[in-house]
Amino acid sequence: MTDLIYNHVERLGELLRVDARQCGAEFGLLPVQLEALHYLSICNRYSDTPMAVSEYLGQTKGTVSQTLKVLEKKALLQKVADTADKRVTHLRVTEAGQQLLQQLIPSPMFAKACAHLSAAEQQQVSAALKLLLTGFLSANQMKSFGICRSCRHNRETEDGYFCNLLQQPLSAEDAELICKEHERQ
């Protein structure tokens, strides 16, 4: 059964890569550049650094550095110095970057495929993929990069949320973004 699951996931992965190449090529972007931009659009303010991008994508610092330079040159992201620690650089997706992502993520081809599934089938696929992803990350002791709201360090307060690990308040918006420090409950 493991071989069958692998073959399905591998084929889907390849189709998604082909789709990403085609979508990105129209805008002069490689798949890794599109992936980095997408990650930065869904991560929180503690996970929007070049190092976090490297960890999330499983890419070298050099590859990510070149990727970020291209995205910055195309005005799809901007670098912002941390106000508390000038050694830290945050990466913000620009309005142009957000607009591009709205067009390309999920890709029209992927959205079309999902539209062929009923709501119940979409729920089943989502649950099965989440289970597989969780198992993969756990078995290989990898970071989950999960949503703050579902993290064991997060607690709800009267004013919103609070991260016990970072000892920082979180807004409702922060709690819906992914974090490199995420740990399952």
N, C-alpha and C positions, 0 to 999 in steps of 0.2 A: 504494500500500500504506500510506503514511503516513496518508492520510485514513481508511482502514479501521481502523487501529490506534487513531488518535485517537478515532474514533467509539465503538469498544468501551470504551476507557478512560474517555471522557467519560460514557458511559451508566452504567458501573459506579460512577464517582464520584458521579453524581447519585443513583443508587439507595442508595449508602452514606450520602449526606447526608440523604436522606429518612428512612432507617432511624435515623440518629443523632438527627434531630429528634424522631422518635417515641419512641425509647428515652429520650432526655434529658428530654423534656417530662413524662414520668411522674414525674420527680424534680425538675422545675422548672429544668432545665439546658438551655442552648443548645448546639448542636453545638461551638462554639468552646470552651466551658467544659469539655465532655467531652474534647475533643482536648487541651486544656492539662493536664487531670488525668491523662489517659493518658500523655502525654509525660513528665510528672513521675514517673510510676510506673516508667518504663523507662530513665530517664537516670541518669548517675552523679553523684557529689557535686561534680563540677566543672562540671556542666551544669544544675544545678537552681536557676538564678537567673532573675529576671524577664527579663533581657536574653536569656538563652538560649531562654526560652519564646518571646519575640518573634521571634528568628531562626528557630527551628524551625517555627513556625506561619506565618511571613511576615506577621505582624500588627504594627501600630504599638504603641509603648510604651503609649499611652493605652488602646487596646483591651485589651491584655494586663493592664494595671493594673486596669481595671474587671472583667475576667474573674477575676483572682486575688482581688479583693475579694469577689466573689460566692461563690467556692469557699471562702474563709476564713470568711465569714459562715455558710455552710452546714456548717461544721466538717468539710469534706472535705480541707482542707489547712491547714498551719500555717506561719508564717514563723519562721525561726530565724536569729539573728545569727551570722555567722561568728566562730569563736573567735579567729582570728588577725587578721582585718580587719573591724572593726565597721561599715565602710561597705558590706559585702557581706551580702546577705540570701539565705538558702537557703530553698527551699520543699519541705516534706515532706508527702507524702500521708498523711493520718491513717488509722487503722484503718477508720473509716466510709467513707473514700474508697476504700480498697483493696477493701472488701466490695462497694461499688457497681460498681467496675470489673470485679470478677469476674463480676458479673451482666450487664454491658453490653458488655464487650470480650472477644472479638469478639461482636458482637450475635447474638442467637439467629437472626435471619434470615440473617446471613452464615454462621454455623456450619451452618445447615440446608442452605444452598447448597453448601458445601464437602463436606458429608456425601454429597451426590449424586455426588461424584467419587471414583474409585478412588484408592488410595494413589499409584499411578504417575502418574495425571492430576494429582493435587495437587502432586507433585514437579515435573512439567513446567510447570504454571502458576506455581509459586513461582520456578523457575529463569528462566522467560521474564520475569516481572515484575521480578525482581532485575536482570536484564540491561537491561531498559528503564529502570528507575530509575537504575542506574549510568550508562547512556548519557546520560540526561536531565541528571543532576547534573554530569557531566563536560563535556558540550557547552555547558552554561550557566554553568560555573565556580561552582557552588554547593557549599556545605558538605554533606558526606555524612551527618553525624550517625550514624556507624556504631558498631558494637560494638567496644569497646576491644581485645578479643582479636585483632581483624582489622586493627588500626591499625599503620602502619609505625613509630610511636613506642613501641609496646609490646614488651616482651621478657619472656620467661618466666625466672623465677629459681627457686632452691631453695625460697624462702619463698612463692612465688606469682608475681606479675607486677610489673613496674616500668615506669612511664611516663617515657621519656627526655625528652619535651618538657616535662612539668611537674616532672620530677625528684622523683616521688612513688611510693612503693610502692602497689601495688594488690592487693586481695584477689581470690580466685577469683570472688567475687560481683561486684566492681567490673568485672572483665574481661568480664563478660557483659552489661553495661549500655551504653547508647549515650552518646556523648561529642560535644560540640560541636567539639572539637579534632581529631576523627578524620580521618586521611588514609589512603587506601588504600595497601596495600603495593605 
